[in-house]
Amino acid sequence: MSMRESCKPAGDPRTAQHKAKTLMMNAQEDEPESTREIQRNLLVEMLRVAGLDATDFSDAHDAVPTLLKRIEKLRAGERRLRIMADYTYDWEYWILPDGRLEYCSPSCKRITGYEVQEFLDDPGLLDRIVHPEDVHVWQEHCRTATAKPEHLHAVFRIINRAGEEVWISHHCLAILAQDGQYQGRRASNRDISARKQAEAKFRKKNEELEVYFSSSLDLLCIANVDGRFIRLNPEWEHVLGYSVSELEGRMFLDFVHPEDVQSTLATVSRLDNQEEILNYVNRYRCKNGSYRWIEWRSRPMGRLIYAAARDITDRKQAEATLQQSEENLARTLQSIGDGVISTDREGRVVRMNPVAEKLCGWKESEARGRGLGDIFHIVNAVSGKAAEDPVTRVLETGRVMGLANHTVLVSKNGEQYQIADSAAPIKDRDGNITGAVLVFRDVTLEYARDKIIKEEREQLLSIFNSIDGMIYIADPQTYELLYVNH
């Protein structure tokens, strides 16, 4: 230190930068020229590293305060970057060309279970925790990363300290110096185990849906509101005869029966308005030219239509056959001279023919669904008491039953008819009783005729018995006596 410097008052306020500059200047006065040149070159290099240009200063030593400020700023920036790196959620590291880790973020413990220092002290730990089945993936990635400076990505598994399998999404990028020299690679590792598990569940669910889609006996369909088949299951081939590849991508209206095109277009319009459609029926052309009846349940989702359909051709044919049978039965009942009433298993009226309507005084439309006793009111002609309902006995016993003699039907309007009838059970193909049928006829005139005949016979016999002479009646063929008076 110079005498001038040592004589300055002790309390003279000076900054650290000013002291550093003064010391260097004084040292240069006492040092050889070669040493001072080295110091100047060193200062210039420090300025360059700090991003400063020595030519911006009249004297290199004037740059010392700026240099110190820049160094402090760089240190503060380094601390901020360190904090940012240490607090990243992903596991970050910088691996040097020789395989050592220059930096490793604390997130490594959350993902691997190992501490930062363990990775720094043991460069081979990173390779050893790779899942045995994925070692080839990791090794190939490392070979590629050494040769290529661009961004690379790999997905593999590791085994953490607890022995658990962890899926890693690994991204890395080469670190190059300003002169292009390779400084290693910066890597970022993210734990994607939850995503992989979700993908596995999703994949399994898709596989289950695919099995269901392929094995369903229903016609499953994904189409769009533009009228085009997008995806179909194999059942379409069984029903229509076309292969799935022949149908997918085609306009479904190409296969719709001409008489059903307009109603189909109207239904698609409703689906386009996001309206769910249930039980819509139309006809589709088969490969052999015939048509099948198809019943649809469709649900729109945006521009797509998800539908499940069923071939109901057999049902339609059965319904047509049943309708024809119903019409034939109705015509038969219309032409029968007896009254006919059929009931269900609970004795409620299902059908009446016109004769039954006339005798009971009820229209079929009025009587349908009512109990038989409400419309078929019968009494004993002698006592006037209510007679037993034969249908009730038939439903209980399953046997054919007839009415007792002297049974009178009292109609809705109060008219009375002497009737004769019988009731029989209706059974299905398994022998189960499903209802009963009651057949009855008006025998009022027959009863009146029989009464007259009986009365006339009694009068004739009374006359015969009052004659004194013998009177007899014999069979002209056998001469057998049929009657002899008293």
C-alpha positions in Angstrom: 0.0 0.0 0.0 1.3 3.5 -0.9 2.1 6.1 1.7 -0.7 8.2 0.3 -3.2 5.4 0.8 -2.0 4.7 4.3 -2.3 8.3 5.4 -5.9 8.7 4.5 -8.2 9.2 7.5 -9.5 5.9 8.9 -13.1 7.2 8.7 -12.9 8.1 5.1 -16.0 6.4 3.5 -15.2 4.2 0.6 -17.2 1.5 -1.1 -15.8 -2.0 -1.5 -15.6 -1.5 -5.3 -13.6 1.7 -4.8 -11.2 0.0 -2.4 -10.7 -2.9 -4.9 -9.9 -0.5 -7.7 -7.5 1.5 -5.5 -5.7 -1.7 -4.3 -5.3 -2.9 -7.9 -4.0 0.4 -9.0 -1.5 0.6 -6.2 -0.5 -3.0 -6.8 0.1 -2.3 -10.4 2.4 0.6 -9.5 4.6 -1.9 -7.5 4.3 -4.9 -9.8 6.3 -5.6 -12.9 4.8 -4.7 -16.3 4.2 -8.4 -17.2 2.2 -9.0 -14.0 0.1 -5.9 -14.6 -0.5 -7.1 -18.2 -1.8 -10.4 -16.8 -4.0 -8.6 -14.4 -5.4 -6.4 -17.2 -6.1 -9.4 -19.4 -7.7 -11.2 -16.5 -10.0 -8.2 -15.8 -10.9 -8.0 -19.5 -11.8 -11.7 -19.6 -13.9 -11.3 -16.4 -15.7 -8.4 -18.1 -16.3 -10.6 -21.2 -17.7 -13.4 -19.1 -19.9 -11.0 -17.3 -21.3 -9.7 -20.6 -19.4 -6.4 -20.5 -17.2 -4.9 -23.1 -13.9 -3.4 -21.8 -13.9 -0.8 -24.6 -16.9 0.8 -23.0 -14.7 2.0 -20.2 -11.9 4.6 -20.5 -9.9 2.5 -18.0 -10.4 -1.2 -17.5 -10.3 -0.5 -13.8 -13.3 1.8 -14.0 -15.3 -1.3 -14.9 -14.6 -3.0 -11.6 -17.7 -1.6 -9.8 -19.9 -2.5 -12.8 -18.3 -5.9 -12.9 -19.0 -6.5 -9.2 -22.6 -5.4 -9.7 -23.0 -7.7 -12.7 -21.5 -10.6 -10.7 -24.0 -10.0 -7.9 -26.8 -9.8 -10.4 -25.7 -13.0 -12.0 -25.6 -14.7 -8.6 -29.1 -13.5 -7.8 -30.3 -14.8 -11.2 -28.6 -18.1 -10.5 -30.4 -18.3 -7.2 -33.7 -17.6 -8.8 -33.1 -20.2 -11.5 -32.0 -22.7 -8.9 -35.2 -22.1 -6.9 -37.2 -22.5 -10.1 -35.4 -25.7 -10.9 -35.6 -27.1 -7.4 -39.4 -26.4 -7.2 -40.4 -27.9 -10.5 -43.0 -30.6 -10.2 -41.2 -32.8 -12.7 -37.9 -34.4 -12.1 -35.3 -32.3 -13.9 -31.6 -33.1 -14.3 -28.5 -32.1 -16.3 -26.3 -35.1 -17.3 -22.8 -34.4 -18.4 -21.1 -36.1 -21.3 -19.3 -38.5 -19.0 -22.6 -39.7 -17.5 -22.3 -37.8 -14.2 -25.2 -35.6 -13.0 -24.4 -31.9 -12.8 -27.8 -31.1 -11.4 -30.8 -33.1 -10.1 -34.0 -31.6 -8.9 -35.6 -32.6 -5.5 -38.6 -34.0 -7.3 -36.6 -37.1 -8.0 -37.5 -38.3 -4.5 -41.2 -38.0 -5.1 -41.0 -40.0 -8.3 -38.2 -42.5 -7.6 -37.9 -42.6 -3.8 -34.2 -41.8 -4.0 -32.5 -38.6 -2.7 -30.8 -36.0 -4.9 -27.4 -36.9 -3.4 -27.8 -40.5 -4.2 -28.1 -39.7 -7.9 -25.2 -37.2 -7.8 -22.9 -39.8 -6.0 -23.9 -42.8 -8.1 -24.1 -42.0 -11.8 -25.2 -45.6 -12.6 -28.3 -45.4 -10.4 -30.3 -43.8 -13.2 -29.7 -46.8 -15.5 -30.3 -49.4 -12.8 -33.8 -48.3 -11.9 -35.1 -48.7 -15.4 -37.6 -51.5 -15.6 -36.0 -54.7 -17.0 -38.5 -54.9 -19.8 -37.8 -51.3 -20.9 -34.0 -51.4 -20.7 -33.7 -51.7 -24.5 -35.9 -48.6 -24.9 -33.7 -46.6 -22.5 -30.4 -47.7 -24.0 -31.6 -47.0 -27.6 -32.7 -43.5 -26.4 -29.3 -42.8 -24.8 -27.5 -43.8 -28.0 -29.7 -41.6 -30.0 -29.4 -38.7 -27.6 -25.6 -38.7 -27.8 -25.7 -38.4 -31.6 -28.6 -36.0 -32.0 -28.8 -32.5 -30.4 -32.5 -32.0 -31.0 -35.3 -32.6 -28.6 -36.0 -36.3 -28.0 -38.8 -38.1 -26.2 -39.1 -41.6 -24.7 -41.7 -43.4 -22.5 -40.5 -46.2 -20.2 -40.9 -47.6 -16.8 -38.7 -47.5 -13.7 -38.8 -49.4 -10.4 -38.9 -47.0 -7.5 -37.3 -47.6 -4.1 -40.5 -49.2 -2.8 -40.4 -51.7 -5.7 -43.3 -50.1 -7.5 -43.6 -49.7 -11.2 -43.7 -46.0 -12.3 -44.3 -44.9 -15.9 -42.0 -42.0 -17.0 -42.4 -39.6 -19.9 -38.9 -38.4 -20.6 -37.9 -35.3 -22.6 -34.4 -34.2 -23.2 -32.4 -31.6 -25.2 -28.7 -31.2 -25.8 -26.9 -28.4 -24.0 -24.4 -26.7 -26.2 -21.8 -24.0 -25.4 -21.6 -20.8 -27.4 -18.9 -22.4 -29.4 -21.1 -25.4 -30.1 -19.3 -27.7 -27.8 -21.5 -30.5 -26.3 -22.1 -30.0 -22.6 -24.5 -32.8 -21.9 -28.3 -33.0 -21.9 -31.0 -31.4 -19.9 -33.8 -33.9 -19.1 -37.3 -33.6 -17.7 -39.1 -36.7 -16.4 -42.8 -36.8 -15.6 -44.6 -39.5 -13.7 -47.5 -40.6 -16.0 -48.5 -43.7 -14.1 -52.0 -42.4 -13.4 -52.4 -41.6 -17.1 -51.2 -45.0 -18.1 -53.5 -46.7 -15.6 -56.4 -44.6 -17.0 -55.4 -45.6 -20.5 -55.2 -49.2 -19.6 -58.7 -49.1 -18.0 -60.0 -47.2 -21.1 -58.4 -49.8 -23.4 -59.9 -52.6 -21.4 -63.3 -50.9 -21.5 -62.9 -50.5 -25.3 -62.0 -54.1 -25.7 -65.1 -55.1 -23.6 -67.3 -52.8 -25.7 -65.7 -54.2 -28.9 -66.6 -57.8 -27.8 -70.1 -56.6 -27.0 -70.4 -54.7 -30.3 -69.2 -57.7 -32.3 -71.2 -60.4 -30.5 -74.6 -58.6 -30.0 -77.6 -60.2 -31.7 -79.0 -56.7 -32.2 -78.1 -54.5 -35.2 -75.7 -51.9 -33.8 -75.0 -48.8 -35.8 -73.1 -45.6 -35.8 -74.2 -43.2 -38.5 -74.3 -39.5 -39.1 -77.1 -37.1 -39.8 -76.0 -36.8 -43.4 -77.3 -40.3 -43.8 -74.2 -42.3 -44.0 -73.3 -45.6 -42.2 -70.0 -45.1 -40.3 -69.7 -48.3 -38.3 -71.8 -51.5 -38.1 -71.5 -54.8 -36.2 -71.4 -58.2 -37.9 -75.1 -58.9 -37.3 -76.0 -56.7 -40.2 -74.4 -59.3 -42.5 -76.6 -62.0 -41.0 -79.7 -60.0 -41.5 -79.3 -58.2 -44.8 -76.7 -60.5 -46.5 -74.3 -57.6 -47.2 -70.8 -57.7 -45.7 -70.0 -54.9 -43.2 -67.5 -53.4 -45.7 -70.2 -53.2 -48.3 -72.4 -51.2 -46.0 -70.0 -48.9 -44.1 -69.6 -45.6 -45.8 -72.7 -46.0 -47.9 -75.9 -43.8 -47.6 -78.4 -45.8 -45.6 -81.3 -44.4 -47.7 -79.9 -46.5 -50.6 -81.2 -49.5 -48.7 -84.5 -48.2 -47.4 -87.8 -49.3 -49.0 -89.1 -46.6 -51.3 -92.3 -46.3 -49.4 -90.4 -45.7 -46.2 -87.9 -43.0 -47.5 -90.0 -40.0 -46.5 -90.7 -41.2 -43.0 -87.0 -42.1 -42.6 -85.9 -38.6 -43.7 -88.3 -37.1 -41.2 -86.9 -39.3 -38.4 -83.3 -38.3 -39.3 -84.4 -34.6 -39.1 -85.7 -35.2 -35.6 -82.4 -36.8 -34.7 -80.5 -33.9 -36.2 -82.5 -31.7 -33.7 -81.1 -33.9 -30.9 -84.3 -35.7 -30.3 -84.1 -39.4 -29.2 -86.2 -41.8 -31.3 -87.7 -45.0 -29.9 -89.4 -47.8 -31.8 -89.3 -46.4 -35.3 -89.9 -49.1 -37.9 -88.9 -49.1 -41.6 -87.9 -51.7 -44.2 -84.4 -52.4 -45.5 -83.4 -54.2 -48.7 -81.5 -57.4 -48.4 -78.8 -58.4 -50.9 -81.2 -61.0 -52.4 -83.7 -58.2 -53.1 -86.2 -59.0 -50.3 -87.0 -56.6 -47.5 -86.7 -57.0 -43.8 -88.6 -55.0 -41.2 -86.2 -53.1 -38.8 -87.2 -51.5 -35.5 -84.9 -48.7 -34.3 -83.9 -47.1 -31.0 -81.7 -44.1 -31.8 -79.9 -41.5 -29.8 -78.1 -38.4 -31.3 -74.8 -37.0 -30.1 -74.0 -33.9 -32.1 -73.7 -35.0 -35.8 -73.5 -38.7 -34.9 -76.4 -41.1 -34.4 -76.0 -44.1 -32.1 -78.6 -46.8 -32.8 -79.6 -50.3 -31.8 -82.0 -52.0 -34.2 -83.7 -55.4 -34.4 -85.1 -57.5 -37.2 -88.8 -57.8 -36.5 -89.8 -59.4 -39.8 -90.9 -62.6 -38.2 -92.9 -60.6 -35.6 -94.5 -58.6 -38.4 -95.5 -61.7 -40.3 -96.9 -63.2 -37.1 -98.8 -60.0 -36.4 -100.2 -60.1 -40.0 -101.2 -63.8 -39.5 -102.8 -63.0 -36.2 -104.6 -60.1 -37.6 -105.9 -62.3 -40.4 -107.0 -64.9 -37.8 -108.7 -62.2 -35.8 -110.6 -61.0 -38.9 -111.6 -64.6 -39.7 -112.7 -65.1 -36.1 -114.7 -61.9 -36.2 -116.4 -62.9 -39.4 -117.2 -66.3 -37.9 -118.6 -64.9 -34.7 -120.7 -62.4 -36.7 -122.3 -65.3 -38.6 -122.9 -67.6 -35.6 -126.6 -67.8 -34.5 -125.6 -68.3 -30.8 -124.4 -65.7 -28.4 -120.6 -65.9 -27.8 -118.7 -64.1 -25.0 -115.0 -64.7 -24.3 -113.2 -63.6 -21.2 -109.6 -63.4 -19.9 -108.2 -65.4 -16.9 -109.8 -63.0 -14.5 -113.3 -63.3 -16.1 -113.3 -59.9 -17.7 -115.0 -59.6 -21.1 -112.7 -59.7 -24.1 -115.1 -60.2 -27.0 -118.9 -60.4 -27.8 -120.6 -61.2 -31.0 -123.8 -59.4 -32.1 -126.1 -62.1 -30.8 -124.6 -61.8 -27.4 -124.9 -58.0 -27.6 -128.6 -58.3 -28.4 -129.4 -60.8 -25.7 -127.4 -59.1 -23.0 -128.3 -55.5 -24.0 -124.6 -54.4 -24.0 -122.4 -53.3 -26.8 -119.0 -55.0 -27.0 -117.2 -51.6 -26.7 -119.2 -51.0 -23.4 -118.7 -54.5 -22.0 -115.0 -55.0 -22.8 -112.9 -55.1 -19.7 -115.9 -55.5 -17.3 -116.6 -58.6 -15.2 -118.8 -61.1 -16.9 -121.3 -60.9 -14.0 -121.9 -57.2 -14.8 -123.3 -58.0 -18.3 -124.5 -61.6 -18.1 -127.1 -61.6 -15.3 -128.8 -65.0 -15.0 -131.5 -66.2 -12.5 -133.5 -69.3 -11.9 -136.8 -69.1 -13.8 -138.7 -70.8 -10.9 -137.2 -69.3 -7.8 -136.0 -66.0 -9.3 -132.8 -66.3 -7.4 -129.4 -65.5 -9.0 -128.0 -68.5 -10.8 -124.4 -69.6 -10.6 -122.0 -68.1 -13.2 -120.7 -71.0 -15.3 -117.5 -69.2 -16.4 -116.3 -68.8 -12.8 -116.6 -72.6 -12.3 -114.8 -73.2 -15.6 -111.8 -70.9 -14.6 -111.6 -72.7 -11.3 -111.9 -76.3 -12.5 -110.8 -76.1 -16.1 -113.8 -78.3 -17.1 -116.6 -77.6 -19.5 -119.7 -76.5 -17.6 -123.4 -76.1 -18.6 -126.3 -74.0 -17.2 -128.9 -75.5 -15.0 -132.4 -76.0 -16.4 -134.8 -73.1 -16.2 -132.1 -70.4 -16.4 -133.3 -67.0 -17.5 -131.0 -64.2 -18.8 -132.0 -60.7 -17.7 -130.8 -58.2 -20.2 -129.6 -54.6 -19.5 -133.1 -53.2 -20.5 -134.9 -55.8 -18.3 -136.0 -58.2 -21.0 -135.8 -61.9 -20.1 -134.7 -64.8 -22.2 -134.9 -68.4 -21.4 -131.4 -69.6 -22.4 -129.3 -72.8 -22.6 -125.6 -72.5 -22.6 -122.2 -74.1 -22.0 -118.8 -72.6 -21.0 -115.4 -74.1 -21.8 -111.8 -73.1 -20.8 -109.4 -71.4 -23.3 -105.9 -72.9 -22.9 -102.5 -72.0 -24.4 -100.2 -74.5 -26.0 -98.8 -75.5 -22.6 -102.2 -76.2 -21.2 -102.5 -73.1 -19.1 -105.9 -71.6 -18.8 -105.9 -68.1 -20.3 -109.6 -67.4 -20.3 -113.0 -68.9 -21.0 -115.7 -68.9 -23.8 -119.4 -68.9 -23.1 -121.8 -70.0 -25.8 -125.6 -69.5 -25.2 -128.8 -69.4 -27.2 -132.3 -68.1 -26.7 -134.6 -71.0 -26.1 -137.6 -68.9 -25.0 -139.7 -70.1 -28.0 -138.7 -73.7 -27.4 -139.7 -73.5 -23.8 -143.1 -71.9 -24.8 -143.7 -74.6 -27.4 -142.8 -77.3 -25.0 -145.1 -75.8 -22.4 -148.0 -75.7 -24.9 -147.4 -79.3 -26.0 -147.3 -80.4 -22.4 -150.5 -78.5 -21.6 -152.3 -80.0 -24.7 -151.1 -83.5 -23.8 -152.4 -83.1 -20.3 -155.8 -81.9 -21.7 -156.0 -84.8 -24.1 -155.2 -87.3 -21.4 -157.8 -85.9 -19.2 -160.4 -86.3 -22.0 -159.3 -89.9 -22.7 -159.5 -90.8 -19.0 -163.1 -89.4 -18.8 -164.4 -91.8 -21.4 -166.1 -95.0 -20.1 -165.0 -97.2 -22.9 -161.5 -98.5 -23.3 -159.2 -96.4 -25.4 -155.7 -97.4 -26.3 -152.9 -96.3 -28.6 -150.6 -98.8 -30.1 -147.5 -98.8 -32.3 -148.7 -99.7 -35.8 -145.5 -101.6 -36.5 -145.0 -103.6 -33.2 -148.5 -103.3 -31.8 -146.9 -102.2 -28.6 -149.4 -100.4 -26.4 -148.3 -96.8 -25.9 -151.4 -95.6 -23.9 -154.4 -97.2 -22.3 -157.1 -95.1 -20.6 -158.4 -95.8 -17.1 
